[in-house]
Amino acid sequence: MRVGATTIPVRAARGPRLSRIVRLAVFTPAVPMLLAIAGCGHHNSYPVAQNQTPPPIQSAPSRGNPYPYPRSAPSVAPTPAPPSDVSTDDSAFIAGHKPIYTEEGVASWYGPPYHNHQGANGKIFDQNAMTAAHRTLPMGSLIVVTNERTGQSATMRVTDRGPFVQGRLLDLSMASAKATGVYRAGLANVRIDVYQTPRPIDIGGRWCVQIGAFEHEHNASKLRDQLERKYDTAQVIDFEGPTGYWVRIRPEGDNKEQAESIVRRLQPAEGSAYLVRLD
């Protein structure tokens, strides 16, 4: 350590060496400071200019930390919100209006194997987007889904058709299921509040009857042939979906009343039938 013009090595005191250090220090102006440093026993020493205030003591570096002084925590990028067709204008509209239609029922959720496959709206289904599938609400309807047990709710649009399981009303994308607390439970009772629809709910629309799903294409083709003879004025097609083969009956003019009549006339042996809106 440099004190005045005399350089004195600072080390831990041992035996007679202490008296020599003290005698030298008697004639030095910075006696208190020298004694204090000699008594600390630290191996590191910092040069201090004469008559200057020592720098403040910094926090000691943690073990393995290459930086001797505290550093500010790195900024963490916020988690991006799931993709959604819901705009700020839509959110403002919901805040200022009442639902035009409400229904309650059981919701499930779907992801793989539907992810990255074409949905009923003609677009690629993204399980990480805030969307839902409903069998009869107009495509593109703006809805708020509320978990009736937890109270969690989320805003989304109807972009797909389903669920094709008896007793279920709504199929949520994986992102929507997480936002409403349905993801871990798998099933939940929900309330659907409809705020906007591009077309009327109760009148018009294009309708069909969907039957399936069949594990084997042969069974779907066989049923299609039977239904073509039974409903000679309807268009009957079979097609493959992500979970099996389906048969769809489109009555003349995609008329809703005729589609409802077909659903009532179908026998259970012909498969589970669902009234589905196409638009």
Salt bridges, closest charged atoms under 4 A:
ASP90 OD2 - ARG157 NH2 2.91
GLU103 OE2 - HIS134 NE2 2.61
ASP126 OD1 - HIS115 ND1 3.92
ASP193 OD2 - ARG191 NE 2.98
ASP225 OD1 - ARG224 NH2 3.08
ASP238 OD1 - ARG224 NH1 2.51
ASP254 OD2 - ARG206 NH1 3.87
ASP254 OD2 - ARG250 NH2 2.71
GLU270 OE2 - LYS230 NZ 3.63
ASP279 OD2 - ARG199 NE 3.53
ASP279 OD1 - ARG277 NE 2.67
